[in-house]
Amino acid sequence: MFDPPIKTTGTVIDSPKENIYQVELPNGKIIVGHIAKAMVALHQDIKPTSKVELELTPYDFSKGRIVAVNND
């Protein structure tokens, strides 16, 4: 049975490696965010303090996939 991803938002804090980001969730928890290879064009838009949309699996809340960037 397929469990749908959990969607949330967060704020980028740091980028220790290329395409890997530390993201703070609204509850204060810091997780590792990454970009899917198909969305690698987002890398140039992501800076510290960028607001991002994330998808987390229901099995591991310590990392998530960045699916959108909101730099308003």
DSSP file (Angstrom, degrees, kcal/mol; ACC not computed):
  #  RESIDUE AA STRUCTURE BP1 BP2  ACC     N-H-->O    O-->H-N    N-H-->O    O-->H-N    TCO  KAPPA ALPHA  PHI   PSI    X-CA   Y-CA   Z-CA
    1    1 A M              0   0    0      0, 0.0     2,-0.5     0, 0.0     0, 0.0   0.000 360.0 360.0 360.0 133.7    0.0    0.0    0.0
    2    2 A F        -     0   0    0      1,-0.0     0, 0.0     0, 0.0     0, 0.0  -0.712 360.0-154.7 -87.9 126.8    1.3    3.4   -1.0
    3    3 A D        -     0   0    0     -2,-0.5    -1,-0.0     1,-0.0     0, 0.0  -0.896  21.8-125.3 -99.5 125.8    1.4    6.1    1.7
    4    4 A P        -     0   0    0      0, 0.0     2,-0.0     0, 0.0    -1,-0.0  -0.306  32.1 -98.1 -68.3 153.2    1.3    9.6    0.3
    5    5 A P        -     0   0    0      0, 0.0     2,-0.5     0, 0.0    52,-0.2  -0.309  31.7-116.2 -69.3 155.0    4.0   12.1    1.2
    6    6 A I  E     -A   56   0A   0     50,-3.4    50,-2.9    -2,-0.0     2,-0.4  -0.825  29.7-147.3 -91.4 125.6    3.5   14.6    4.0
    7    7 A K  E     +A   55   0A   0     -2,-0.5     2,-0.3    48,-0.2    48,-0.2  -0.804  31.4 145.2-100.3 135.3    3.7   18.2    2.6
    8    8 A T  E     -A   54   0A   0     46,-2.1    46,-3.2    -2,-0.4     2,-0.3  -0.900  37.3-118.1-151.9 177.5    5.0   21.0    4.7
    9    9 A T  E     +A   53   0A   0     -2,-0.3     2,-0.3    44,-0.2    44,-0.2  -0.806  29.5 168.7-120.6 165.0    7.0   24.3    4.4
   10   10 A G  E     -A   52   0A   0     42,-2.0    42,-2.7    -2,-0.3     2,-0.4  -0.970  31.7-109.9-163.5 174.5   10.3   25.3    5.9
   11   11 A T  E     -AB  51  24A   0     13,-2.3    13,-3.0    -2,-0.3     2,-0.2  -0.971  32.0-122.6-119.3 128.7   13.1   27.9    5.9
   12   12 A V  E     + B   0  23A   0     38,-2.6    37,-2.9    -2,-0.4    11,-0.2  -0.515  30.7 174.2 -70.9 131.9   16.6   27.1    4.5
   13   13 A I  E     -     0   0A   0      9,-3.4     2,-0.3     1,-0.4    -1,-0.2   0.800  59.6 -14.2-102.5 -45.7   19.3   27.7    7.1
   14   14 A D  E     - B   0  22A   0      8,-1.1     8,-2.7    33,-0.1    -1,-0.4  -0.957  45.3-138.3-155.6 164.2   22.5   26.5    5.5
   15   15 A S  E     +     0   0A   0     -2,-0.3     6,-0.2     6,-0.2     4,-0.0  -0.778  20.4 173.9-132.4  89.5   23.8   24.5    2.5
   16   16 A P  E    S+     0   0A   0      0, 0.0     2,-0.3     0, 0.0     5,-0.1   0.805  73.5  15.2 -67.8 -28.2   26.8   22.3    3.7
   17   17 A K  E >  S- B   0  20A   0      3,-0.8     3,-1.7     0, 0.0     2,-0.2  -0.910 100.3 -76.1-137.8 165.4   27.0   20.5    0.3
   18   18 A E  T 3  S+     0   0    0     -2,-0.3     3,-0.1     1,-0.3    25,-0.0  -0.454 117.6   3.4 -64.2 131.5   25.8   21.1   -3.2
   19   19 A N  T 3  S+     0   0    0     -2,-0.2    16,-1.0     1,-0.2     2,-0.4   0.566 110.8 102.9  66.9  12.9   22.0   20.2   -3.5
   20   20 A I  E <   -BC  17  34A   0     -3,-1.7    -3,-0.8    14,-0.2     2,-0.3  -0.992  49.5-179.8-123.7 132.6   21.8   19.4    0.3
   21   21 A Y  E     - C   0  33A   0     12,-2.9    12,-3.6    -2,-0.4     2,-0.6  -0.961  30.7-130.9-135.0 147.5   20.2   21.9    2.7
   22   22 A Q  E     -BC  14  32A   0     -8,-2.7    -9,-3.4    -2,-0.3    -8,-1.1  -0.893  34.9-170.0 -93.3 124.0   19.5   22.3    6.3
   23   23 A V  E     -BC  12  31A   0      8,-2.8     8,-2.9    -2,-0.6     2,-0.5  -0.956  16.3-144.6-122.8 132.0   15.8   23.3    6.6
   24   24 A E  E     -BC  11  30A   0    -13,-3.0   -13,-2.3    -2,-0.4     6,-0.2  -0.851  18.2-146.0 -96.5 125.8   14.0   24.5    9.7
   25   25 A L    >   -     0   0    0      4,-3.1     3,-2.2    -2,-0.5   -15,-0.2  -0.380  30.8-100.6 -82.2 164.8   10.4   23.4    9.9
   26   26 A P  T 3  S+     0   0    0      0, 0.0    -1,-0.1     0, 0.0   -16,-0.1   0.769 122.9  58.2 -58.6 -25.6    7.6   25.6   11.5
   27   27 A N  T 3  S-     0   0    0      2,-0.1     3,-0.1     1,-0.0    -3,-0.0   0.442 121.9-105.7 -84.7   1.4    7.8   23.5   14.7
   28   28 A G  S <  S+     0   0    0     -3,-2.2     2,-0.2     1,-0.3    -1,-0.0   0.284  75.9 135.6  95.6  -9.9   11.6   24.3   15.1
   29   29 A K        -     0   0    0     -5,-0.1    -4,-3.1     1,-0.0     2,-0.5  -0.487  47.5-140.4 -73.1 141.2   12.9   20.9   14.0
   30   30 A I  E     +C   24   0A   0     -6,-0.2     2,-0.2    -2,-0.2    -6,-0.2  -0.906  27.0 173.4-105.7 127.8   15.9   21.0   11.6
   31   31 A I  E     -C   23   0A   0     -8,-2.9    -8,-2.8    -2,-0.5     2,-0.5  -0.767  36.1-101.5-125.2 170.8   15.9   18.4    8.8
   32   32 A V  E     -Cd  22  63A   0     30,-2.2    32,-2.4    -2,-0.2     2,-0.4  -0.850  36.9-164.6 -94.4 125.4   18.0   17.7    5.8
   33   33 A G  E     -Cd  21  64A   0    -12,-3.6   -12,-2.9    -2,-0.5     2,-0.3  -0.884   8.0-178.9-110.9 144.3   16.4   18.8    2.5
   34   34 A H  E     -Cd  20  65A   0     30,-2.1    32,-3.5    -2,-0.4     2,-0.4  -0.927  22.9-123.6-136.6 162.3   17.5   17.7   -0.9
   35   35 A I  E     - d   0  66A   0    -16,-1.0    32,-0.1    -2,-0.3     5,-0.1  -0.878  27.2-118.3-107.3 137.8   16.4   18.4   -4.5
   36   36 A A    >   -     0   0    0     30,-0.6     3,-1.7    -2,-0.4   -17,-0.0  -0.409  28.8-114.6 -67.0 150.6   15.3   15.7   -6.9
   37   37 A K  G >  S+     0   0    0      1,-0.3     3,-1.2     2,-0.2    -1,-0.1   0.831 116.6  58.6 -58.6 -33.0   17.6   15.4  -10.0
   38   38 A A  G 3  S+     0   0    0      1,-0.3    -1,-0.3     2,-0.1     3,-0.2   0.704 109.0  45.4 -69.3 -18.3   14.7   16.5  -12.2
   39   39 A M  G X  S+     0   0    0     -3,-1.7     3,-2.5     1,-0.2     4,-0.3   0.080  70.7 123.9-111.3  21.9   14.4   19.7  -10.3
   40   40 A V  G X   +     0   0    0     -3,-1.2     3,-1.5     1,-0.3     4,-0.3   0.708  61.7  74.3 -60.4 -19.6   18.1   20.6  -10.1
   41   41 A A  G >  S+     0   0    0      1,-0.3     3,-0.6    -3,-0.2     4,-0.3   0.726  84.0  68.3 -64.9 -20.0   17.3   24.0  -11.7
   42   42 A L  G X> S+     0   0    0     -3,-2.5     3,-1.6     1,-0.2     4,-0.9   0.736  78.0  83.3 -68.3 -21.6   15.9   25.0   -8.3
   43   43 A H  G X4 S+     0   0    0     -3,-1.5     3,-0.8    -4,-0.3    -1,-0.2   0.861  87.3  51.3 -53.7 -41.7   19.4   24.9   -6.9
   44   44 A Q  G <4 S+     0   0    0     -3,-0.6    -1,-0.3    -4,-0.3    -2,-0.2   0.711 108.0  53.8 -71.9 -18.5   20.3   28.5   -8.1
   45   45 A D  G <4 S+     0   0    0     -3,-1.6     2,-0.5    -4,-0.3    -1,-0.2   0.622  89.2  91.5 -87.6 -14.4   17.1   29.9   -6.5
   46   46 A I    <<  +     0   0    0     -4,-0.9     6,-0.0    -3,-0.8     3,-0.0  -0.732  47.7 155.6 -93.2 123.5   17.7   28.5   -3.0
   47   47 A K    >   -     0   0    0     -2,-0.5     3,-2.1   -35,-0.0   -35,-0.3  -0.862  54.7 -71.0-131.7 165.5   19.5   30.8   -0.6
   48   48 A P  T 3  S+     0   0    0      0, 0.0   -35,-0.2     0, 0.0     3,-0.1  -0.389 124.0  26.6 -57.5 142.6   19.6   31.0    3.2
   49   49 A T  T 3  S+     0   0    0    -37,-2.9     2,-0.2     1,-0.3   -36,-0.1   0.399  88.9 140.3  77.1   3.7   16.3   32.3    4.4
   50   50 A S    <   -     0   0    0     -3,-2.1   -38,-2.6   -38,-0.1     2,-0.5  -0.539  52.7-129.1 -71.6 139.6   14.4   31.0    1.3
   51   51 A K  E     -AE  11  70A   0     19,-1.3    19,-3.4   -40,-0.2     2,-0.3  -0.787  33.5-175.4 -87.8 131.0   11.0   29.5    2.1
   52   52 A V  E     -AE  10  69A   0    -42,-2.7   -42,-2.0    -2,-0.5     2,-0.4  -0.914  25.5-130.3-128.8 153.9   10.7   26.1    0.5
   53   53 A E  E     -AE   9  68A   0     15,-2.3    14,-2.6    -2,-0.3    15,-1.1  -0.883  32.6-166.3-100.6 136.4    7.9   23.5    0.2
   54   54 A L  E     -AE   8  66A   0    -46,-3.2   -46,-2.1    -2,-0.4     2,-0.4  -0.862  19.8-149.7-124.9 154.0    8.9   20.0    1.2
   55   55 A E  E     -AE   7  65A   0     10,-2.0    10,-2.6    -2,-0.3     2,-0.4  -0.997  19.5-172.1-120.3 126.1    7.6   16.4    0.9
   56   56 A L  E     -A    6   0A   0    -50,-2.9   -50,-3.4    -2,-0.4     8,-0.1  -0.891  23.2-121.8-114.6 146.3    8.5   14.0    3.8
   57   57 A T  E >   - E   0  60A   0      3,-0.6     3,-0.7     6,-0.5     6,-0.1  -0.564  23.1-122.5 -79.2 152.4    7.8   10.3    3.8
   58   58 A P  T 3  S+     0   0    0      0, 0.0     3,-0.2     0, 0.0    -1,-0.1   0.588 110.0  55.2 -69.2  -6.9    5.7    9.0    6.7
   59   59 A Y  T 3  S+     0   0    0      1,-0.2     2,-0.4     2,-0.0    -3,-0.0   0.670 112.1  33.2-100.4 -20.2    8.5    6.7    7.7
   60   60 A D  E X   + E   0  57A   0     -3,-0.7    -3,-0.6     3,-0.1     3,-0.6  -0.874  51.1 176.0-144.2 105.5   11.4    9.2    8.1
   61   61 A F  E 3  S+     0   0A   0     -2,-0.4    -1,-0.1     1,-0.2     3,-0.1   0.303  70.2  80.3 -91.1   9.6   10.9   12.8    9.3
   62   62 A S  E 3  S+     0   0A   0      1,-0.1   -30,-2.2   -31,-0.1     2,-0.3   0.561  97.9  31.1 -94.0  -8.2   14.6   13.6    9.4
   63   63 A K  E <   -d   32   0A   0     -3,-0.6    -6,-0.5   -32,-0.2     2,-0.3  -0.989  64.0-179.8-146.5 155.7   14.9   14.4    5.6
   64   64 A G  E     -d   33   0A   0    -32,-2.4   -30,-2.1    -2,-0.3     2,-0.5  -0.977  29.3-109.6-152.0 162.7   12.7   15.7    2.9
   65   65 A R  E     -dE  34  55A   0    -10,-2.6   -10,-2.0    -2,-0.3     2,-0.5  -0.834  28.6-133.6 -97.7 129.8   12.5   16.5   -0.8
   66   66 A I  E     +dE  35  54A   0    -32,-3.5   -30,-0.6    -2,-0.5   -12,-0.2  -0.732  31.3 168.5 -82.3 123.1   12.4   20.2   -1.8
   67   67 A V  E     +     0   0A   0    -14,-2.6     2,-0.3    -2,-0.5   -13,-0.2   0.585  60.3  14.9-112.8 -15.8    9.7   20.6   -4.4
   68   68 A A  E     - E   0  53A   0    -15,-1.1   -15,-2.3     2,-0.0     2,-0.4  -0.991  58.5-145.1-158.0 154.5    9.2   24.4   -4.7
   69   69 A V  E     - E   0  52A   0     -2,-0.3     2,-0.5   -17,-0.2   -17,-0.2  -0.976   5.9-167.7-124.7 136.8   10.9   27.6   -3.6
   70   70 A N  E     + E   0  51A   0    -19,-3.4   -19,-1.3    -2,-0.4    -2,-0.0  -0.906  10.4 172.6-125.5 101.6    9.2   30.8   -2.6
   71   71 A N              0   0    0     -2,-0.5    -1,-0.1     1,-0.2   -19,-0.0  -0.074 360.0 360.0-100.3  32.8   11.6   33.8   -2.5
   72   72 A D              0   0    0    -21,-0.1    -1,-0.2     0, 0.0   -22,-0.1   0.513 360.0 360.0 -67.8 360.0    9.0   36.5   -1.9
